[in-house]
Amino acid sequence: MSGFFDSGAARRRLLALAFAGGTSILGAGAASADDLSLAPNYNPLLVPTVSLSDYFANWENRVKYAQSTQPHWMTPLVTVTPRLEQEVRYDQYFEHNAQGSDITTFDSGKGLELIPTTMNEVLINAPAYEQRTIVKPASGFMDWPFLTIKQRIISAPEDQGNYIVTGFLGFTAPTGAPAFTNKTWVVTPTIAGGKGWGDFDIQATTGVAIPTDGNAAVGTSVVSNVAFQYHIFEYFWPEVELNNTAWTSGERKGRDQLFVTPGVILGRFPIGGTAKFIVGMGYQIAVAPQPVVLAPVTPTYNHAYVLTARMAF
């Protein structure tokens, strides 16, 4: 098995096949627009917004409408869902790298997710805080992924086709501590999609992290994620993800890393009103390339425990 993953071509074929399974099937039934009859108590075309108070008074109705016109899958551990979500989220990573360092990442750049329109989501994230011990100890905030905007393109709920396609645009500011900053602004356009069959779904993303400083050591990277997810019982969502990063420039130019992330998410547990609690964990394993002390270290870490806690509302 290790020989298979040692082959860069084989890794790329594995990811290409998996990603193709998550995106090429999106065309099935995707020709129609969202069905406005799915939320009979609220139609944004029939409810005029004539004042700011009207806008906020109808916020919950817009959220319900937006979520009624898309699949109801669970947001995966690592892969950013193409669905529109409204929640507060906190993630935690416990990593170990080839140099022997233990790295704890608090929050992992998550925060507040809001649905301001029936076709958009805005993510207002906090900067992650990282603590590295044993080898080259350091601690401090990482760069700040302060804003991501989602634009849903097409979608249908489970009984109307069970698919979605969404575009993202993310912005990261170089505000991190000296040990953790990329020293450049980064803009990340992303295309995401998903398709479901009964209790099984596939969600996938491909994004390009582009530094605004063309000479930045961080370089441009192509980040692809695929999550295979199954829903059993009422609150149990086991999953397996493939998470790949390939660098096209910078210090890691020509390198790519592939993680496999099995995990499980539990939720959505009602906790009052529209609020629901979600918790999950997974174990991320670097399967390519083989961990070596090669500056800069690639993969960036060998393995990691991933924890997530969210309150959707």
C-alpha positions in Angstrom: 0.0 0.0 0.0 2.8 2.4 0.8 4.3 1.9 -2.6 1.0 2.9 -4.2 0.9 6.2 -2.2 4.6 6.9 -3.0 3.6 7.4 -6.6 2.7 11.1 -7.3 0.8 10.0 -10.4 -1.2 7.4 -8.5 -2.1 10.0 -5.8 -3.3 12.4 -8.4 -5.4 9.6 -10.1 -6.9 8.7 -6.7 -7.9 12.3 -6.0 -9.1 12.9 -9.5 -11.3 9.8 -9.4 -12.8 10.7 -6.1 -13.4 14.3 -7.0 -14.9 13.3 -10.3 -17.3 11.1 -8.4 -18.4 14.1 -6.4 -18.8 16.7 -9.2 -19.4 15.1 -12.6 -22.8 13.7 -11.4 -24.1 17.2 -10.4 -25.6 17.7 -13.8 -28.3 15.1 -13.1 -31.5 17.0 -12.7 -29.7 20.3 -12.4 -31.5 22.1 -15.1 -34.3 23.6 -13.0 -34.2 26.5 -10.6 -35.1 26.4 -6.9 -38.8 25.5 -6.4 -40.4 28.5 -4.6 -43.3 26.3 -3.4 -41.0 24.5 -1.0 -41.5 27.3 1.6 -45.2 28.2 1.2 -45.3 30.5 4.2 -42.6 32.8 2.8 -41.7 33.7 -0.8 -39.0 36.4 -1.1 -40.5 37.5 -4.4 -43.8 38.3 -2.7 -42.5 39.9 0.6 -41.1 43.3 -0.2 -38.3 44.7 2.0 -39.0 48.4 2.3 -37.0 49.2 5.5 -34.2 47.9 7.6 -36.7 46.7 10.2 -38.5 44.7 7.5 -35.2 43.1 6.5 -34.3 41.9 10.1 -37.9 41.0 10.9 -37.8 38.5 8.0 -34.3 37.1 8.7 -35.5 33.8 10.1 -38.0 33.4 7.3 -35.2 33.9 4.7 -33.0 31.4 6.5 -35.7 28.8 6.5 -36.5 29.4 2.9 -32.8 29.2 1.9 -32.4 25.9 3.7 -35.7 24.4 2.4 -34.4 24.8 -1.2 -31.2 22.8 -0.7 -30.1 19.4 0.6 -30.0 18.8 4.4 -26.7 17.1 4.6 -24.2 17.6 7.5 -21.3 19.9 7.1 -18.2 17.7 7.0 -15.2 18.0 9.4 -12.7 19.5 6.9 -14.5 20.0 3.6 -16.4 23.3 3.4 -20.0 22.4 2.6 -21.6 23.9 -0.5 -24.8 24.3 1.5 -25.8 27.6 3.1 -25.4 27.3 6.9 -26.2 29.6 9.8 -24.2 28.6 12.9 -21.4 29.4 15.3 -18.5 27.0 14.9 -15.3 26.1 16.8 -12.7 23.6 15.6 -9.6 22.2 17.3 -6.6 20.4 15.8 -3.9 18.3 17.6 -1.1 17.7 15.1 2.3 16.0 15.0 4.8 16.7 12.2 7.9 14.9 10.9 10.3 17.2 12.8 8.8 15.9 16.1 6.8 19.0 16.9 3.3 18.8 18.5 1.1 21.5 17.2 -2.3 22.6 18.8 -4.5 24.8 16.7 -7.3 26.6 18.6 -10.4 27.5 16.6 -8.8 26.8 13.2 -10.1 29.9 11.6 -13.8 29.3 12.3 -16.4 31.7 13.6 -19.9 33.0 12.7 -21.8 31.9 9.6 -24.9 33.9 8.5 -27.4 33.7 5.7 -28.3 37.3 4.8 -30.1 36.4 1.6 -31.8 33.3 0.2 -28.8 32.6 -2.1 -25.8 33.8 0.0 -23.8 33.0 3.1 -21.2 35.2 4.8 -18.6 33.6 7.1 -17.0 36.0 9.6 -14.1 34.0 11.0 -11.7 34.5 13.9 -7.9 34.0 13.5 -6.7 30.7 14.7 -4.2 30.5 17.6 -1.4 28.0 17.3 0.9 26.5 19.9 4.0 24.5 18.8 6.0 22.5 21.4 9.0 20.1 21.6 10.8 21.3 18.4 11.0 25.0 17.5 8.5 26.0 20.2 6.4 29.0 19.4 2.9 30.3 19.9 0.7 33.1 18.5 -2.1 33.9 16.2 -2.1 32.7 12.6 -3.1 34.8 9.6 -6.8 36.0 9.7 -9.2 34.4 7.2 -11.6 37.2 8.1 -14.2 36.8 5.4 -15.7 34.2 3.0 -18.7 34.9 0.8 -20.8 32.0 -0.6 -23.0 32.4 -3.7 -25.3 29.4 -4.2 -25.7 28.8 -8.0 -28.2 25.9 -8.2 -29.7 23.6 -5.6 -32.6 21.2 -4.9 -33.7 19.4 -1.7 -33.8 15.7 -1.3 -37.2 15.2 -3.0 -36.4 17.5 -5.9 -33.0 16.2 -7.1 -30.7 16.3 -4.0 -27.9 18.4 -5.5 -26.1 21.8 -5.0 -23.4 23.9 -6.7 -21.9 27.0 -4.9 -19.1 29.4 -5.5 -17.0 30.9 -2.7 -14.6 33.8 -2.4 -12.3 34.0 0.7 -9.9 36.6 2.0 -7.0 36.1 4.4 -5.1 39.0 6.0 -1.3 38.7 7.0 -1.9 39.5 10.7 -0.3 36.4 12.2 2.6 36.2 14.6 6.1 36.1 13.0 6.3 32.3 13.3 3.0 31.7 11.7 2.3 34.4 9.1 2.5 34.0 5.3 3.4 37.7 5.0 0.9 38.3 2.2 -2.8 38.7 1.6 -4.4 35.6 0.1 -7.5 35.5 -2.0 -9.2 32.0 -2.5 -11.9 31.5 -5.1 -13.5 28.1 -4.8 -16.1 26.0 -6.6 -18.1 23.5 -4.5 -20.8 20.9 -5.3 -22.6 17.9 -3.9 -25.0 15.2 -4.8 -27.0 12.8 -2.6 -28.7 9.5 -3.1 -31.0 8.6 -0.2 -28.9 8.7 3.0 -25.6 8.9 1.2 -24.0 12.1 -0.2 -20.8 13.4 -1.7 -19.6 16.9 -1.1 -16.5 18.3 -2.9 -14.6 21.5 -3.3 -11.7 22.8 -5.4 -10.1 26.2 -4.5 -7.0 28.1 -5.5 -5.2 30.1 -2.7 -3.6 33.0 -4.5 -1.1 35.3 -2.6 -1.3 38.9 -3.7 2.5 39.1 -3.5 3.7 37.1 -6.5 7.1 36.4 -4.8 5.6 35.1 -1.5 7.3 32.0 -0.2 3.9 30.5 0.5 3.1 30.2 -3.2 -0.1 29.5 -5.0 -1.8 26.2 -4.0 -4.7 24.2 -5.3 -6.8 22.7 -2.4 -9.2 19.9 -3.2 -11.5 18.1 -0.7 -14.0 15.3 -1.1 -16.3 14.0 1.7 -18.2 10.7 1.4 -20.9 10.8 4.1 -23.7 8.5 5.3 -26.7 9.3 7.5 -27.8 6.5 9.8 -30.3 6.7 12.7 -31.3 10.3 13.4 -28.1 11.9 14.6 -25.2 9.8 13.3 -23.2 11.0 10.3 -20.0 8.8 9.6 -17.8 10.0 6.9 -14.4 9.7 5.1 -12.7 12.6 3.5 -9.8 13.1 1.1 -8.0 16.4 1.6 -5.3 17.3 -1.0 -3.0 20.4 -1.4 -0.8 20.9 -4.5 1.6 23.8 -4.8 2.2 25.4 -8.1 4.7 28.0 -6.9 6.5 29.1 -3.8 8.9 27.1 -1.6 6.8 23.9 -2.0 6.4 24.2 -5.8 5.8 20.9 -7.4 4.9 19.1 -4.2 1.5 17.9 -3.0 0.2 16.3 0.2 -2.8 14.0 0.6 -4.7 13.3 3.8 -7.3 10.7 4.5 -9.8 11.8 7.3 -12.2 9.2 8.7 -14.6 10.7 11.3 -18.1 10.9 12.6 -20.4 13.9 13.3 -23.3 13.8 15.8 -26.3 16.1 15.5 -28.4 18.1 15.0 -29.6 17.9 18.6 -32.4 20.4 19.5 -31.4 22.7 22.4 -34.3 25.2 22.3 -36.0 27.3 19.7 -34.3 27.0 16.3 -30.9 26.2 18.0 -29.3 22.8 17.4 -26.0 21.4 18.7 -23.5 19.5 16.6 -20.3 17.8 17.7 -17.8 15.6 15.8 -14.3 14.2 15.7 -11.9 12.6 13.2 -8.4 11.4 12.7 -6.4 12.9 9.8 -3.6 10.8 8.3 -1.0 11.9 5.8 -0.7 9.2 3.2 1.5 11.1 0.7 4.2 12.0 0.5 6.0 9.8 3.0 6.9 12.1 6.0 10.5 13.4 5.7 12.3 16.2 7.3 12.6 18.3 4.1 12.5 22.0 4.4 9.8 23.2 4.1 8.3 20.1 5.8 5.8 18.3 3.5 3.3 17.1 4.4 2.9 20.0 6.9 2.0 17.4 9.6 1.9 13.6 9.8 -1.4 13.1 11.6 -3.9 15.0 13.6 -7.0 14.7 15.7 -9.8 17.0 14.6 -12.6 18.1 16.9 -15.6 20.3 16.0 -18.4 21.9 18.0 -21.2 24.0 16.4 -24.5 25.6 17.2 -26.8 26.0 14.3 -29.6 28.5 14.5 
